[in-house]
Amino acid sequence: MNPKKPTRRLFLKNGAALAGLALGAPAVAKSVEGADAPLERVDQLHQHGERSHFVDSIRHGSINNPERHLPDEPRAFGLTSPIQDSSGMVTPASLHFVISHGYEPPDINPKEHRLLIHGMVDRPMTLSVDDIKRLPSVSKFHFIECHGNSTTGGLGGPQRVSPDATAQDTHGYTSCSQWTGVMLSLILEQAGLQKSGTWIVAEGADDYKHSKSIPIGKAMDDALVAYAQNGEPVRPEQGFPLRLVVPGFQGINNVKWLHRINVVDEPYMGMMEVTRYPRLMPDGKSRWFEFELGPKSVITRPSGGHHLQGPGFYEITGLAWSGGGTIRRVEVSTDGGKIWKDAKMQDPILRKAHTRFTIPWNWDGGEAMLMSRCTDDNGVVQPSLAEVAKIWGTDPDFFKKTTLITSDMNAIQPWKVNADGSIKNAIF
Amino acid sequence: MRFSKFIVVAAGIAAIASAAAAQQAAMPAYKGIGTPATKQEIQAEDISISREGKGLPPGSGSAKEGAGIFAEKCAVCHGVNGEGAKIGPALVTDKNAHESLTTMKPVRSLAAYWPYATMVWDYIHRAMPRNQGGTLAPNEVYALTAFILYKNGIVQESDVLDQKTLPNVHMPNRDGFVPARLEDISDEHKRGCKQGICP
C-alpha cells in the first residue's frame, strides 16, 4: 500500500483539530507529521467520506484565466460540472456547476443569518434558518442550468465549439440535486402576501447583493427556499445556508445566500438580470426577462474526449431535461439523424429534473454520429441548430461568428465517432 | 322582550365571531415562527430601487463632486477615466458603442446598454466599491452616478442628480428592450416565448 500523501485540505483539517484540542494528545501531533497517515485517512473517511483518490473527475473553469475574462465583467468565472463522468440523474453537490459574477462565496454563520420578507405583505417578518426548518418541508429533485450553458459565443464559447470539447465543455453548466426546504408560497402566505404584489425581488447576501425579479405566479407555484442539497446542508458555493430554487427558470433566478424577499408590483431592474442576461438579438433589440429553459439533452457517454477501445457493445447514455416540465421521450441517432430510436429512460422521471436515458449500441468500427433529442410533456421537441437559428431569426452561421453569449442554446449535440475510436464535438 | 334580548345576544356572538375571524386572517398559519420586522429593520436592509426611483433616498450630487470621489475610490479598478482595467469593467465607452449592438461584437456597456439611470445608482450603492458595498453615502452615490453619466455624454457636468432628476435621465438604449411595457413582461406564454426564446 502506498497511501496518497495527505492533501493540503487534510492537513488543514488536522491543524484545525489540533487547535480545537488546545495542544491535544501527542498522537494527533504525530499524525500531522504523517507518521500515522494511513490510520488518519481511514479515520477521516469514517467521519466524513471522501471519494477514492483514483477518481479524478473535477469541475473546471475560468478562474484566473485571462483569455476567458469578459471585458464587461473581468472577474466573472464559471466552473463546469464533469457530466461526461456522471451516472444517474443526481449531481454530487461537490461537482455542481458554479457561476460567479466575480465574488467568492460569503462565509455565513447560519445562526446569524436571517431571511427578511417585506414589501406588499401584511406581516413583514424575519425568519431564522431554524425558523425555516420548523416549517413543513419538501424534498424535490430539480435541475439548475445556467442560461449560457452550451453557448457558442462569449464566456466558454471557444471551448464549447472546439472539436476537442468534452460534454463538460459543451453542457457542463447544468446540474441536478434533491433540494430540501420550504415552499416559497408557504413563506409568502406566512407573511400575509397582498393581492397587489405581482413580483418578488429576491436578494442574496453576497458582496454585490445579487437581486432577481421573479413573477409572483412562479413564486407561488413551485419555487422553494432550500436549506439542504442531496441530504446535506447546501454547500457554501451553492448558497449556504439558504438558496432560492426556481425550477425550470434560468439559473440566475436561483438566488444563493438568500437573505431578503421584497414583494413589489413591477420587475425591479437588477443589474445582472437587465444588463447581462437579456437576449440581444441580431437586430440590436433585447428580449428581457426570459425565464423558462427549453427541452435539452446530451449524450454523456460516449462523448467528446472519450475513446472507444474497439468495435463491439457500448451502452449510450445521457441526460435530458426541460424547464417546461417532464421529459416524455428521448430519441437517439447513431447515423447523424437519419434514423432515430427511442432510448430507455431510467426512473425517476420527474418534472424539471435531469432524466437519465440509455440505449444499447453495437459499434461496427466505422464512423458514426451520435445525437440525442428529447421531447417534454408539452410536446416541445429539442431543436436542431438550424431550427434554433430559425427561432432566433438568423442563420446557423451567426452562432459561429458572434461574441455574444447565445443564451438558452438547446440545439441537438452531435458527437462524431472516428474509425480510430476517438470522439469529437461536431456542433459545427 | 325576550325575543329582542335574544337578538342582542345573537348579534353579540356574531360580532365576536367576525372579530375572531378577522384576527385569524391577521395571524400567520404557523404559530411562533418568524419575528415581526420593524420599520427600522426594513429600512436598514431595503436597498431596492425601482426604475422610476422608488426607494431613492434624499440627497444629491453632480459630476464635479463625483470626479474627486471617483479618483479616490473607483479609479484603482476602473481606470482613471473609467476606461476599465483588469478588475473593473469599462464604465466609459465610445459614443458609438450603442451602434455596436447590431454587430457581431456588441459592447454592452453602461452607456450603450443599460436602460435606466436609476440602475446605475442602485448598483453603485449596493455593490461598490468592490467588497465594500453599502459604504457610500447617498450624496456620494448621486455624485458618482452623475460623474459616470457625464463622462459618457449623457448628462452635463453641472447637472445635479437627486430623487427627482435621476429617474428622468434618458439612457440611449432605453427603448432597446422587448416587450417595452412592463406589464407585458411577466407572462411568457402570452408573450409567445418558446423554448426560452421570446419573439
Contacts between the chains, C-beta under 8 A, distances in Angstrom:
chain1	res1	chain2	res2	distance
A	70	B	89	7.9
A	71	B	84	6.9
A	71	B	89	6.5
A	71	B	90	6.9
A	72	B	89	4.7
A	72	B	90	7.3
A	72	B	107	7.7
A	72	B	108	5.7
A	72	B	109	6.5
A	73	B	89	5.9
A	74	B	84	7.6
A	74	B	85	7.9
A	74	B	86	6.1
A	74	B	87	6.3
A	74	B	88	7.2
A	74	B	89	6.1
A	75	B	87	6.2
A	103	B	131	7.9
A	116	B	37	5.9
A	116	B	41	7.3
A	116	B	42	7.0
A	116	B	45	5.3
A	117	B	34	8.0
A	117	B	37	7.7
A	118	B	37	5.9
A	118	B	42	4.8
A	118	B	45	7.8
A	118	B	46	6.7
A	122	B	26	6.7
A	123	B	26	7.6
A	123	B	28	6.3
A	123	B	34	7.7
A	123	B	36	6.6
A	124	B	36	7.0
A	124	B	37	4.3
A	124	B	42	5.9
A	125	B	28	7.9
A	125	B	34	3.9
A	125	B	35	6.1
A	125	B	36	5.6
A	125	B	37	5.4
A	126	B	34	6.8
A	126	B	35	5.1
A	126	B	37	5.2
A	126	B	41	7.1
A	127	B	33	7.1
A	127	B	34	5.0
A	127	B	35	7.8
A	128	B	35	7.9
A	131	B	33	4.9
A	131	B	34	5.7
A	131	B	35	8.0
A	134	B	30	7.5
A	134	B	33	5.6
A	135	B	30	5.9
A	135	B	33	6.3
A	136	B	30	8.0
A	147	B	196	7.4
A	186	B	29	7.8
A	189	B	29	6.4
A	190	B	28	4.6
A	190	B	29	6.1
A	190	B	30	5.9
A	190	B	33	6.9
A	190	B	34	6.3
A	191	B	28	7.4
A	191	B	34	7.4
A	192	B	26	7.5
A	192	B	28	7.2
A	198	B	186	6.8
A	199	B	186	7.0
A	201	B	48	5.5
A	203	B	47	8.0
A	203	B	48	7.7
A	207	B	127	7.0
A	207	B	130	7.3
A	207	B	131	5.3
A	207	B	133	6.1
A	208	B	123	7.9
A	208	B	126	6.7
A	208	B	127	3.7
A	208	B	133	6.3
A	209	B	47	6.7
A	209	B	126	4.4
A	209	B	127	6.2
A	209	B	133	6.1
A	209	B	134	8.0
A	211	B	48	7.0
A	211	B	126	7.7
A	215	B	185	8.0
A	215	B	186	3.9
A	215	B	187	7.5
A	217	B	186	7.0
A	217	B	187	7.7
A	250	B	196	7.4
A	259	B	45	7.9
A	260	B	45	5.8
A	260	B	46	7.7
A	262	B	46	6.6
A	262	B	48	5.1
A	264	B	48	7.2
A	264	B	50	7.3
A	266	B	50	6.6
A	266	B	51	7.7
A	266	B	182	5.2
A	267	B	182	6.3
A	267	B	185	5.9
A	267	B	186	7.5
A	268	B	48	5.4
A	268	B	49	7.2
A	268	B	50	5.6
A	268	B	51	7.4
A	269	B	50	7.9
A	269	B	51	5.2
A	269	B	115	6.9
A	269	B	116	5.6
A	269	B	118	7.4
A	269	B	119	5.0
A	269	B	122	7.7
A	271	B	119	6.2
A	271	B	122	7.2
A	271	B	123	4.5
A	271	B	127	7.6
A	274	B	114	7.2
A	274	B	115	6.6
A	274	B	116	7.9
A	274	B	119	6.6
A	275	B	108	6.5
A	275	B	110	7.7
A	275	B	113	5.9
A	275	B	114	5.4
A	275	B	119	7.4
A	276	B	108	7.4
A	278	B	177	6.6
A	279	B	197	7.0
A	279	B	198	7.4
A	280	B	101	6.3
A	280	B	106	5.8
A	280	B	108	7.0
A	282	B	102	7.0
A	283	B	102	6.5
A	284	B	101	4.1
A	284	B	102	3.8
A	284	B	106	7.9
A	284	B	176	6.8
A	285	B	176	5.7
A	285	B	177	7.1
A	285	B	178	5.4
A	286	B	176	5.7
A	286	B	177	5.1
A	286	B	178	6.9
A	287	B	177	7.7
A	287	B	178	5.3
A	287	B	197	7.5
A	287	B	198	4.4
A	287	B	199	7.8
A	288	B	177	4.8
A	288	B	178	7.3
A	288	B	185	7.3
A	289	B	185	4.8
A	289	B	186	7.7
A	290	B	188	7.2
A	290	B	193	6.3
A	290	B	196	5.7
A	290	B	197	7.0
A	290	B	198	5.2
A	291	B	188	5.9
A	291	B	196	7.7
A	292	B	188	5.8
A	292	B	193	7.0
A	292	B	196	5.6
A	293	B	196	5.0
A	294	B	194	7.3
A	294	B	195	2.8
A	294	B	196	4.6
A	294	B	197	7.3
A	295	B	195	6.9
A	323	B	196	6.7
A	324	B	195	8.0
A	380	B	194	7.1
A	380	B	195	6.2
A	383	B	195	6.9
A	391	B	194	6.8
A	391	B	195	6.9
A	391	B	197	5.1
A	392	B	197	6.9
A	398	B	104	8.0
A	401	B	104	4.8
A	402	B	104	5.1
A	403	B	104	6.3
A	403	B	105	5.1
A	403	B	106	7.5
A	404	B	104	8.0
A	404	B	106	6.2
A	407	B	196	7.5
A	408	B	195	6.8
A	408	B	196	3.6
A	408	B	197	5.9
A	410	B	195	6.2
A	410	B	196	7.3
